[in-house]
Amino acid sequence: MNDDIPPNDRHALLIAEYALGVLSADERLEVEELVRREPAYQAQLAAWQRHFADWLDEFPVIEPPARVWHGIQQRLFPTEQPAPEPIRRWNDPRLWRWTTGLALAAALVLALLVLLRPVQVATPALLARLEQSNGSLAFSVTLQANGRQLLFVPASKADWPGRSAEAWIITADGKPHSLGLLQDATAVTLAVPAGLAPALTPGAVLAVSLEPRTGSPTGAPTGPVIAQGKIIAL
């Protein structure tokens, strides 16, 4: 692949080549990650797979001449003496038509198995939209690194004079557990405590509250909750 191609065009080319089955292992993993993250790429891959499947159906059945078998024998098993006359059944056009059709059918089945096999996805992508009380987006959250990290991306620059925003997960028992402090204008990746990783499942609630600069002194929210939302799976 040419790395000078703009990212969006390069991704489109990779997806087409993935459908053809001509990518390296690393490039296949790259495409599978793109498809896992972006529904638009899922649609592109499905379209290419349909296109190539229809294209394969258009190949005509070609009947080789009777001399082909003799030529194959001469190339594979050359001898000083002239090759014996092939058994007459190899000259039967019906046999060639049948074997050629069988070979093409087998090739088509193999191609379809390669092109149409489902993308292997280990786990669904988990994310959350944390909204303010008026319904506007405050943070987008994505679960990363197999559940070991959470990426919080603020929707806009915030201003919390003298205070910090602290992220929380509300577990099934209704108790809040701190995930760490956020920045007011930049994305932050928070490491998920090992004991909380199992709680990060679809339907779990994430929240953000305003706390003192160093975070909540009690281990629970002490200030107003400025955003909250549920984790969903893609």
Stockholm file with secondary structure:
# STOCKHOLM 1.0

chainA/1-234         MNDDIPPNDRHALLIAEYALGVLSADERLEVEELVRREPAYQAQLAAWQRHFADWLDEFPVIEPPARVWHGIQQRLFPTEQPAPEPIRRWNDPRLWRWTTGLALAAALVLALLVLLRPVQVATPALLARLEQSNGSLAFSVTLQANGRQLLFVPASKADWPGRSAEAWIITADGKPHSLGLLQDATAVTLAVPAGLAPALTPGAVLAVSLEPRTGSPTGAPTGPVIAQGKIIAL
#=GR chainA/1-234 SS CCTTSCHHHHHHHHHHHHHHTCCCHHHHHHHHHHHHHCHHHHHHHHHHHHHHHHHHHTCCCCCCCTHHHHHHHHHHSCCSSCCCCCCGGGGCHHHHHHHHHHHHHHHHHHHHHHHSSCCCCSSCCEEEEEECTTSCEEEEEEEEGGGTEEEEEESSCCCCTTEEEEEEEECTTSCEEEEEEECSSSCEEEECCGGGGGGCSTTCEEEEEEEETTCCSSSSCCSCEEEEEEEEEC
#=GC SS_cons         CCTTSCHHHHHHHHHHHHHHTCCCHHHHHHHHHHHHHCHHHHHHHHHHHHHHHHHHHTCCCCCCCTHHHHHHHHHHSCCSSCCCCCCGGGGCHHHHHHHHHHHHHHHHHHHHHHHSSCCCCSSCCEEEEEECTTSCEEEEEEEEGGGTEEEEEESSCCCCTTEEEEEEEECTTSCEEEEEEECSSSCEEEECCGGGGGGCSTTCEEEEEEEETTCCSSSSCCSCEEEEEEEEEC
//
